[in-house]
Amino acid sequence: MYEYEIRQLRTADLIREADEARLVREAVRARRAARRDAHHDAAPAESHTFRSRRHRSARIA
């Protein structure tokens, strides 16, 4: 009986971990989708600039 209870607890723990991992994946996916939508909804002048924000020349040490 003791082994059965341990197996039940382990199974419940694995199910709980899988649910948490699924929620994390869904949150990451939603954040990426929101970022993607925000990027596509940006003003055309901002979304089509190819200038990088860094200076053209490398930093001299």
Phi and psi in degrees as GROMACS dihedral restraints (atoms count N, CA, C in turn):
[ dihedral_restraints ]
;  ai    aj    ak    al  type     phi  dphi    fc
    3     4     5     6     1   -62.2    20    10
    4     5     6     7     1   -42.8    20    10
    6     7     8     9     1   -64.2    20    10
    7     8     9    10     1   -36.6    20    10
    9    10    11    12     1   -63.2    20    10
   10    11    12    13     1   -44.2    20    10
   12    13    14    15     1   -65.1    20    10
   13    14    15    16     1   -39.9    20    10
   15    16    17    18     1   -63.1    20    10
   16    17    18    19     1   -42.1    20    10
   18    19    20    21     1   -63.6    20    10
   19    20    21    22     1   -41.0    20    10
   21    22    23    24     1   -63.1    20    10
   22    23    24    25     1   -44.0    20    10
   24    25    26    27     1   -64.4    20    10
   25    26    27    28     1   -41.6    20    10
   27    28    29    30     1   -64.2    20    10
   28    29    30    31     1   -41.9    20    10
   30    31    32    33     1   -63.1    20    10
   31    32    33    34     1   -44.7    20    10
   33    34    35    36     1   -62.2    20    10
   34    35    36    37     1   -39.2    20    10
   36    37    38    39     1   -65.4    20    10
   37    38    39    40     1   -42.5    20    10
   39    40    41    42     1   -63.8    20    10
   40    41    42    43     1   -40.0    20    10
   42    43    44    45     1   -64.0    20    10
   43    44    45    46     1   -42.6    20    10
   45    46    47    48     1   -62.2    20    10
   46    47    48    49     1   -43.8    20    10
   48    49    50    51     1   -63.4    20    10
   49    50    51    52     1   -39.9    20    10
   51    52    53    54     1   -65.3    20    10
   52    53    54    55     1   -39.8    20    10
   54    55    56    57     1   -63.8    20    10
   55    56    57    58     1   -42.8    20    10
   57    58    59    60     1   -63.8    20    10
   58    59    60    61     1   -42.2    20    10
   60    61    62    63     1   -63.8    20    10
   61    62    63    64     1   -39.2    20    10
   63    64    65    66     1   -64.0    20    10
   64    65    66    67     1   -42.6    20    10
   66    67    68    69     1   -63.5    20    10
   67    68    69    70     1   -38.5    20    10
   69    70    71    72     1   -64.1    20    10
   70    71    72    73     1   -44.8    20    10
   72    73    74    75     1   -61.8    20    10
   73    74    75    76     1   -40.8    20    10
   75    76    77    78     1   -65.0    20    10
   76    77    78    79     1   -39.4    20    10
   78    79    80    81     1   -65.4    20    10
   79    80    81    82     1   -42.5    20    10
   81    82    83    84     1   -64.1    20    10
   82    83    84    85     1   -43.8    20    10
   84    85    86    87     1   -61.9    20    10
   85    86    87    88     1   -41.1    20    10
   87    88    89    90     1   -66.4    20    10
   88    89    90    91     1   -40.4    20    10
   90    91    92    93     1   -63.5    20    10
   91    92    93    94     1   -42.5    20    10
   93    94    95    96     1   -63.9    20    10
   94    95    96    97     1   -41.5    20    10
   96    97    98    99     1   -64.8    20    10
   97    98    99   100     1   -40.4    20    10
   99   100   101   102     1   -65.2    20    10
  100   101   102   103     1   -41.5    20    10
  102   103   104   105     1   -64.1    20    10
  103   104   105   106     1   -42.1    20    10
  105   106   107   108     1   -63.3    20    10
  106   107   108   109     1   -43.9    20    10
  108   109   110   111     1   -64.7    20    10
  109   110   111   112     1   -39.8    20    10
  111   112   113   114     1   -64.6    20    10
  112   113   114   115     1   -37.1    20    10
  114   115   116   117     1   -67.7    20    10
  115   116   117   118     1   -41.7    20    10
  117   118   119   120     1   -71.9    20    10
  118   119   120   121     1   -27.3    20    10
  120   121   122   123     1   -86.3    20    10
  121   122   123   124     1    -1.9    20    10
  123   124   125   126     1   -64.7    20    10
  124   125   126   127     1   160.6    20    10
  126   127   128   129     1   -61.3    20    10
  127   128   129   130     1   144.6    20    10
  129   130   131   132     1   -58.0    20    10
  130   131   132   133     1   -35.9    20    10
  132   133   134   135     1   -64.7    20    10
  133   134   135   136     1   -35.7    20    10
  135   136   137   138     1   -79.5    20    10
  136   137   138   139     1   -36.5    20    10
  138   139   140   141     1   -78.2    20    10
  139   140   141   142     1   -16.2    20    10
  141   142   143   144     1  -112.4    20    10
  142   143   144   145     1    17.5    20    10
  144   145   146   147     1   -85.2    20    10
  145   146   147   148     1   135.4    20    10
  147   148   149   150     1  -104.6    20    10
  148   149   150   151     1     5.3    20    10
  150   151   152   153     1   -73.3    20    10
  151   152   153   154     1   137.0    20    10
  153   154   155   156     1   -85.4    20    10
  154   155   156   157     1   161.2    20    10
  156   157   158   159     1   -82.5    20    10
  157   158   159   160     1   -10.6    20    10
  159   160   161   162     1   -86.5    20    10
  160   161   162   163     1   161.7    20    10
  162   163   164   165     1   -71.5    20    10
  163   164   165   166     1   153.3    20    10
  165   166   167   168     1   -68.8    20    10
  166   167   168   169     1   -40.4    20    10
  168   169   170   171     1   -85.7    20    10
  169   170   171   172     1   148.3    20    10
  171   172   173   174     1   -70.6    20    10
  172   173   174   175     1   154.7    20    10
  174   175   176   177     1   -73.3    20    10
  175   176   177   178     1   131.9    20    10
  177   178   179   180     1   -93.2    20    10
  178   179   180   181     1   128.2    20    10
